[in-house]
Amino acid sequence: MFGEIDIYGVYLPNLLALMLATLLVSLAVRRVLAFLGAYAFVWHRGLFDVALYVVLLQGMSLLSQWWLS
């Protein structure tokens, strides 16, 4: 997962692109969880959201490595 993405001469690390994509996925997953009422079973919503983001980021990282290989 090393390297950069070139956007009109501005080099951005791949991790930044993954983090932004994961943020969008995380927002969608959180909205679905709120709609389904799953947060009623969560003790601390903020900690749960951070843990969910980390798990999704790891999954996106593994998915991007699989996709590019």
Distance bins in CASP14 RR format, pairs under 12 A and 6 or more apart:
PFRMAT RR
TARGET T0000
AUTHOR 0000-0000-0000
RMODE 2
METHOD distances of the structure
MODEL  1
1 13 0 0 0 0 1 0 0 0 0 0 0
1 14 1 0 1 0 0 0 0 0 0 0 0
1 15 1 0 0 1 0 0 0 0 0 0 0
1 16 0 0 0 0 0 1 0 0 0 0 0
1 17 0 0 0 0 0 1 0 0 0 0 0
1 18 1 0 0 1 0 0 0 0 0 0 0
1 19 0 0 0 0 0 1 0 0 0 0 0
1 57 0 0 0 0 0 1 0 0 0 0 0
1 58 0 0 0 0 0 1 0 0 0 0 0
1 59 0 0 0 0 0 1 0 0 0 0 0
1 60 0 0 0 0 0 1 0 0 0 0 0
1 61 1 0 0 1 0 0 0 0 0 0 0
1 62 0 0 0 0 1 0 0 0 0 0 0
1 63 0 0 0 0 0 1 0 0 0 0 0
1 64 1 0 0 1 0 0 0 0 0 0 0
1 65 1 0 0 1 0 0 0 0 0 0 0
1 66 0 0 0 0 0 1 0 0 0 0 0
1 67 0 0 0 0 0 1 0 0 0 0 0
1 68 0 0 0 0 1 0 0 0 0 0 0
1 69 0 0 0 0 0 1 0 0 0 0 0
2 13 0 0 0 0 1 0 0 0 0 0 0
2 14 1 0 0 1 0 0 0 0 0 0 0
2 15 0 0 0 0 1 0 0 0 0 0 0
2 61 0 0 0 0 0 1 0 0 0 0 0
2 64 0 0 0 0 0 1 0 0 0 0 0
2 65 0 0 0 0 0 1 0 0 0 0 0
2 68 0 0 0 0 0 1 0 0 0 0 0
3 11 0 0 0 0 1 0 0 0 0 0 0
3 12 0 0 0 0 1 0 0 0 0 0 0
3 13 1 0 0 1 0 0 0 0 0 0 0
3 14 1 0 1 0 0 0 0 0 0 0 0
3 15 0 0 0 0 1 0 0 0 0 0 0
3 16 0 0 0 0 0 1 0 0 0 0 0
3 17 0 0 0 0 0 1 0 0 0 0 0
3 18 0 0 0 0 0 1 0 0 0 0 0
3 64 0 0 0 0 0 1 0 0 0 0 0
3 68 0 0 0 0 0 1 0 0 0 0 0
4 10 0 0 0 0 1 0 0 0 0 0 0
4 11 1 0 1 0 0 0 0 0 0 0 0
4 12 1 0 0 1 0 0 0 0 0 0 0
4 13 1 0 1 0 0 0 0 0 0 0 0
4 14 1 0 0 1 0 0 0 0 0 0 0
4 15 0 0 0 0 0 1 0 0 0 0 0
4 16 0 0 0 0 1 0 0 0 0 0 0
4 17 0 0 0 0 1 0 0 0 0 0 0
5 11 1 0 0 1 0 0 0 0 0 0 0
5 12 1 0 1 0 0 0 0 0 0 0 0
5 13 1 0 0 1 0 0 0 0 0 0 0
5 14 1 0 0 1 0 0 0 0 0 0 0
5 15 0 0 0 0 0 1 0 0 0 0 0
5 16 0 0 0 0 1 0 0 0 0 0 0
5 17 1 0 1 0 0 0 0 0 0 0 0
5 18 0 0 0 0 0 1 0 0 0 0 0
5 20 0 0 0 0 0 1 0 0 0 0 0
5 21 0 0 0 0 0 1 0 0 0 0 0
5 64 0 0 0 0 0 1 0 0 0 0 0
6 12 0 0 0 0 1 0 0 0 0 0 0
6 13 0 0 0 0 0 1 0 0 0 0 0
6 14 0 0 0 0 0 1 0 0 0 0 0
6 17 0 0 0 0 0 1 0 0 0 0 0
7 13 0 0 0 0 0 1 0 0 0 0 0
7 16 0 0 0 0 0 1 0 0 0 0 0
7 17 0 0 0 0 1 0 0 0 0 0 0
7 20 0 0 0 0 0 1 0 0 0 0 0
10 16 0 0 0 0 0 1 0 0 0 0 0
11 17 0 0 0 0 0 1 0 0 0 0 0
12 18 0 0 0 0 0 1 0 0 0 0 0
12 19 0 0 0 0 0 1 0 0 0 0 0
12 20 0 0 0 0 1 0 0 0 0 0 0
13 19 0 0 0 0 1 0 0 0 0 0 0
13 20 0 0 0 0 0 1 0 0 0 0 0
14 20 0 0 0 0 0 1 0 0 0 0 0
14 21 0 0 0 0 0 1 0 0 0 0 0
14 60 0 0 0 0 0 1 0 0 0 0 0
14 61 0 0 0 0 1 0 0 0 0 0 0
14 64 1 0 0 1 0 0 0 0 0 0 0
14 65 0 0 0 0 0 1 0 0 0 0 0
14 68 0 0 0 0 1 0 0 0 0 0 0
15 21 0 0 0 0 0 1 0 0 0 0 0
15 22 0 0 0 0 0 1 0 0 0 0 0
15 57 0 0 0 0 1 0 0 0 0 0 0
15 58 0 0 0 0 0 1 0 0 0 0 0
15 60 0 0 0 0 0 1 0 0 0 0 0
15 61 0 0 0 0 1 0 0 0 0 0 0
15 64 0 0 0 0 0 1 0 0 0 0 0
16 22 0 0 0 0 0 1 0 0 0 0 0
16 23 0 0 0 0 0 1 0 0 0 0 0
16 57 0 0 0 0 0 1 0 0 0 0 0
17 23 0 0 0 0 0 1 0 0 0 0 0
17 24 0 0 0 0 0 1 0 0 0 0 0
17 57 0 0 0 0 0 1 0 0 0 0 0
17 60 0 0 0 0 1 0 0 0 0 0 0
17 61 0 0 0 0 0 1 0 0 0 0 0
17 64 0 0 0 0 1 0 0 0 0 0 0
18 24 0 0 0 0 0 1 0 0 0 0 0
18 25 0 0 0 0 0 1 0 0 0 0 0
18 26 0 0 0 0 0 1 0 0 0 0 0
18 53 0 0 0 0 0 1 0 0 0 0 0
18 56 0 0 0 0 1 0 0 0 0 0 0
18 57 1 0 0 1 0 0 0 0 0 0 0
18 58 0 0 0 0 1 0 0 0 0 0 0
18 59 0 0 0 0 1 0 0 0 0 0 0
18 60 1 0 1 0 0 0 0 0 0 0 0
18 61 1 0 1 0 0 0 0 0 0 0 0
18 62 0 0 0 0 0 1 0 0 0 0 0
18 63 0 0 0 0 1 0 0 0 0 0 0
18 64 1 0 0 1 0 0 0 0 0 0 0
18 65 0 0 0 0 0 1 0 0 0 0 0
18 67 0 0 0 0 0 1 0 0 0 0 0
18 68 0 0 0 0 0 1 0 0 0 0 0
19 25 0 0 0 0 0 1 0 0 0 0 0
19 26 0 0 0 0 1 0 0 0 0 0 0
19 53 0 0 0 0 1 0 0 0 0 0 0
19 54 0 0 0 0 0 1 0 0 0 0 0
19 56 0 0 0 0 0 1 0 0 0 0 0
19 57 1 0 0 1 0 0 0 0 0 0 0
19 58 0 0 0 0 0 1 0 0 0 0 0
19 60 0 0 0 0 1 0 0 0 0 0 0
19 61 0 0 0 0 1 0 0 0 0 0 0
19 64 0 0 0 0 0 1 0 0 0 0 0
20 26 0 0 0 0 0 1 0 0 0 0 0
20 27 0 0 0 0 0 1 0 0 0 0 0
20 53 0 0 0 0 0 1 0 0 0 0 0
20 57 0 0 0 0 0 1 0 0 0 0 0
20 60 0 0 0 0 0 1 0 0 0 0 0
21 27 0 0 0 0 0 1 0 0 0 0 0
21 28 0 0 0 0 0 1 0 0 0 0 0
21 53 0 0 0 0 0 1 0 0 0 0 0
21 56 0 0 0 0 1 0 0 0 0 0 0
21 57 0 0 0 0 1 0 0 0 0 0 0
21 59 0 0 0 0 0 1 0 0 0 0 0
21 60 1 0 0 1 0 0 0 0 0 0 0
21 61 0 0 0 0 0 1 0 0 0 0 0
21 63 0 0 0 0 1 0 0 0 0 0 0
21 64 0 0 0 0 1 0 0 0 0 0 0
22 28 0 0 0 0 0 1 0 0 0 0 0
22 29 0 0 0 0 1 0 0 0 0 0 0
22 30 0 0 0 0 0 1 0 0 0 0 0
22 52 0 0 0 0 1 0 0 0 0 0 0
22 53 1 0 0 1 0 0 0 0 0 0 0
22 54 0 0 0 0 1 0 0 0 0 0 0
22 55 0 0 0 0 1 0 0 0 0 0 0
22 56 1 0 1 0 0 0 0 0 0 0 0
22 57 1 0 1 0 0 0 0 0 0 0 0
22 58 0 0 0 0 1 0 0 0 0 0 0
22 59 0 0 0 0 1 0 0 0 0 0 0
22 60 1 0 1 0 0 0 0 0 0 0 0
22 61 0 0 0 0 1 0 0 0 0 0 0
22 62 0 0 0 0 0 1 0 0 0 0 0
22 63 0 0 0 0 0 1 0 0 0 0 0
22 64 0 0 0 0 0 1 0 0 0 0 0
23 29 0 0 0 0 0 1 0 0 0 0 0
23 30 0 0 0 0 0 1 0 0 0 0 0
23 49 0 0 0 0 0 1 0 0 0 0 0
23 52 0 0 0 0 0 1 0 0 0 0 0
23 53 1 0 0 1 0 0 0 0 0 0 0
23 56 0 0 0 0 1 0 0 0 0 0 0
23 57 0 0 0 0 1 0 0 0 0 0 0
23 60 0 0 0 0 0 1 0 0 0 0 0
24 30 0 0 0 0 0 1 0 0 0 0 0
24 31 0 0 0 0 0 1 0 0 0 0 0
24 53 0 0 0 0 0 1 0 0 0 0 0
24 56 0 0 0 0 0 1 0 0 0 0 0
24 57 0 0 0 0 0 1 0 0 0 0 0
24 60 0 0 0 0 0 1 0 0 0 0 0
25 31 0 0 0 0 0 1 0 0 0 0 0
25 32 0 0 0 0 0 1 0 0 0 0 0
25 52 0 0 0 0 1 0 0 0 0 0 0
25 53 0 0 0 0 1 0 0 0 0 0 0
25 55 0 0 0 0 0 1 0 0 0 0 0
25 56 1 0 1 0 0 0 0 0 0 0 0
25 57 0 0 0 0 1 0 0 0 0 0 0
25 59 0 0 0 0 1 0 0 0 0 0 0
25 60 1 0 0 1 0 0 0 0 0 0 0
25 63 0 0 0 0 0 1 0 0 0 0 0
26 32 0 0 0 0 0 1 0 0 0 0 0
26 33 0 0 0 0 0 1 0 0 0 0 0
26 46 0 0 0 0 0 1 0 0 0 0 0
26 48 0 0 0 0 0 1 0 0 0 0 0
26 49 1 0 0 1 0 0 0 0 0 0 0
26 50 0 0 0 0 1 0 0 0 0 0 0
26 51 0 0 0 0 0 1 0 0 0 0 0
26 52 1 0 0 1 0 0 0 0 0 0 0
26 53 1 0 1 0 0 0 0 0 0 0 0
26 54 0 0 0 0 1 0 0 0 0 0 0
26 55 0 0 0 0 1 0 0 0 0 0 0
26 56 1 0 1 0 0 0 0 0 0 0 0
26 57 0 0 0 0 1 0 0 0 0 0 0
26 59 0 0 0 0 0 1 0 0 0 0 0
26 60 0 0 0 0 1 0 0 0 0 0 0
27 33 0 0 0 0 0 1 0 0 0 0 0
27 34 0 0 0 0 0 1 0 0 0 0 0
27 49 0 0 0 0 1 0 0 0 0 0 0
27 52 0 0 0 0 0 1 0 0 0 0 0
27 53 0 0 0 0 1 0 0 0 0 0 0
27 56 0 0 0 0 0 1 0 0 0 0 0
28 34 0 0 0 0 0 1 0 0 0 0 0
28 35 0 0 0 0 0 1 0 0 0 0 0
28 52 0 0 0 0 0 1 0 0 0 0 0
28 56 0 0 0 0 0 1 0 0 0 0 0
29 35 0 0 0 0 0 1 0 0 0 0 0
29 36 0 0 0 0 0 1 0 0 0 0 0
29 38 0 0 0 0 0 1 0 0 0 0 0
29 39 0 0 0 0 0 1 0 0 0 0 0
29 48 0 0 0 0 0 1 0 0 0 0 0
29 49 0 0 0 0 1 0 0 0 0 0 0
29 52 1 0 0 1 0 0 0 0 0 0 0
29 53 0 0 0 0 1 0 0 0 0 0 0
29 55 0 0 0 0 1 0 0 0 0 0 0
29 56 1 0 0 1 0 0 0 0 0 0 0
29 60 0 0 0 0 0 1 0 0 0 0 0
30 36 0 0 0 0 0 1 0 0 0 0 0
30 37 0 0 0 0 0 1 0 0 0 0 0
30 38 0 0 0 0 1 0 0 0 0 0 0
30 39 0 0 0 0 1 0 0 0 0 0 0
30 42 0 0 0 0 0 1 0 0 0 0 0
30 45 0 0 0 0 1 0 0 0 0 0 0
30 46 0 0 0 0 0 1 0 0 0 0 0
30 48 0 0 0 0 1 0 0 0 0 0 0
30 49 1 0 0 1 0 0 0 0 0 0 0
30 50 0 0 0 0 0 1 0 0 0 0 0
30 51 0 0 0 0 0 1 0 0 0 0 0
30 52 1 0 0 1 0 0 0 0 0 0 0
30 53 0 0 0 0 1 0 0 0 0 0 0
30 56 0 0 0 0 0 1 0 0 0 0 0
31 37 0 0 0 0 0 1 0 0 0 0 0
31 38 0 0 0 0 0 1 0 0 0 0 0
31 39 0 0 0 0 0 1 0 0 0 0 0
31 49 0 0 0 0 0 1 0 0 0 0 0
32 38 0 0 0 0 1 0 0 0 0 0 0
32 39 0 0 0 0 0 1 0 0 0 0 0
32 52 0 0 0 0 0 1 0 0 0 0 0
33 39 1 0 0 1 0 0 0 0 0 0 0
33 40 0 0 0 0 0 1 0 0 0 0 0
33 41 0 0 0 0 1 0 0 0 0 0 0
33 42 0 0 0 0 1 0 0 0 0 0 0
33 45 0 0 0 0 1 0 0 0 0 0 0
33 48 0 0 0 0 1 0 0 0 0 0 0
33 49 0 0 0 0 1 0 0 0 0 0 0
33 52 0 0 0 0 1 0 0 0 0 0 0
34 40 0 0 0 0 1 0 0 0 0 0 0
34 42 0 0 0 0 0 1 0 0 0 0 0
34 45 0 0 0 0 1 0 0 0 0 0 0
34 48 0 0 0 0 0 1 0 0 0 0 0
34 49 0 0 0 0 0 1 0 0 0 0 0
36 42 0 0 0 0 0 1 0 0 0 0 0
37 45 0 0 0 0 0 1 0 0 0 0 0
38 45 0 0 0 0 0 1 0 0 0 0 0
38 48 0 0 0 0 1 0 0 0 0 0 0
38 49 0 0 0 0 0 1 0 0 0 0 0
38 52 0 0 0 0 0 1 0 0 0 0 0
39 45 1 0 1 0 0 0 0 0 0 0 0
39 46 0 0 0 0 1 0 0 0 0 0 0
39 47 0 0 0 0 0 1 0 0 0 0 0
39 48 1 0 0 1 0 0 0 0 0 0 0
39 49 0 0 0 0 1 0 0 0 0 0 0
39 52 0 0 0 0 0 1 0 0 0 0 0
40 48 0 0 0 0 0 1 0 0 0 0 0
41 48 0 0 0 0 1 0 0 0 0 0 0
42 48 1 0 1 0 0 0 0 0 0 0 0
42 49 0 0 0 0 1 0 0 0 0 0 0
42 50 0 0 0 0 0 1 0 0 0 0 0
42 51 0 0 0 0 1 0 0 0 0 0 0
42 52 0 0 0 0 1 0 0 0 0 0 0
43 51 0 0 0 0 0 1 0 0 0 0 0
44 50 0 0 0 0 1 0 0 0 0 0 0
44 51 0 0 0 0 1 0 0 0 0 0 0
45 51 0 0 0 0 0 1 0 0 0 0 0
45 52 0 0 0 0 0 1 0 0 0 0 0
46 52 0 0 0 0 1 0 0 0 0 0 0
46 53 0 0 0 0 1 0 0 0 0 0 0
47 53 0 0 0 0 0 1 0 0 0 0 0
47 54 0 0 0 0 0 1 0 0 0 0 0
48 54 0 0 0 0 0 1 0 0 0 0 0
48 55 0 0 0 0 0 1 0 0 0 0 0
49 55 0 0 0 0 0 1 0 0 0 0 0
49 56 0 0 0 0 0 1 0 0 0 0 0
50 56 0 0 0 0 0 1 0 0 0 0 0
50 57 0 0 0 0 0 1 0 0 0 0 0
51 57 0 0 0 0 0 1 0 0 0 0 0
51 58 0 0 0 0 0 1 0 0 0 0 0
52 58 0 0 0 0 0 1 0 0 0 0 0
52 59 0 0 0 0 0 1 0 0 0 0 0
53 59 0 0 0 0 0 1 0 0 0 0 0
53 60 0 0 0 0 0 1 0 0 0 0 0
54 60 0 0 0 0 0 1 0 0 0 0 0
54 61 0 0 0 0 0 1 0 0 0 0 0
55 61 0 0 0 0 0 1 0 0 0 0 0
55 62 0 0 0 0 0 1 0 0 0 0 0
56 62 0 0 0 0 0 1 0 0 0 0 0
56 63 0 0 0 0 0 1 0 0 0 0 0
57 63 0 0 0 0 0 1 0 0 0 0 0
57 64 0 0 0 0 0 1 0 0 0 0 0
58 64 0 0 0 0 0 1 0 0 0 0 0
58 65 0 0 0 0 0 1 0 0 0 0 0
59 65 0 0 0 0 1 0 0 0 0 0 0
59 66 0 0 0 0 1 0 0 0 0 0 0
59 67 0 0 0 0 0 1 0 0 0 0 0
60 66 0 0 0 0 0 1 0 0 0 0 0
60 67 0 0 0 0 0 1 0 0 0 0 0
61 67 0 0 0 0 0 1 0 0 0 0 0
61 68 0 0 0 0 0 1 0 0 0 0 0
62 68 0 0 0 0 0 1 0 0 0 0 0
62 69 0 0 0 0 0 1 0 0 0 0 0
63 69 0 0 0 0 0 1 0 0 0 0 0
END
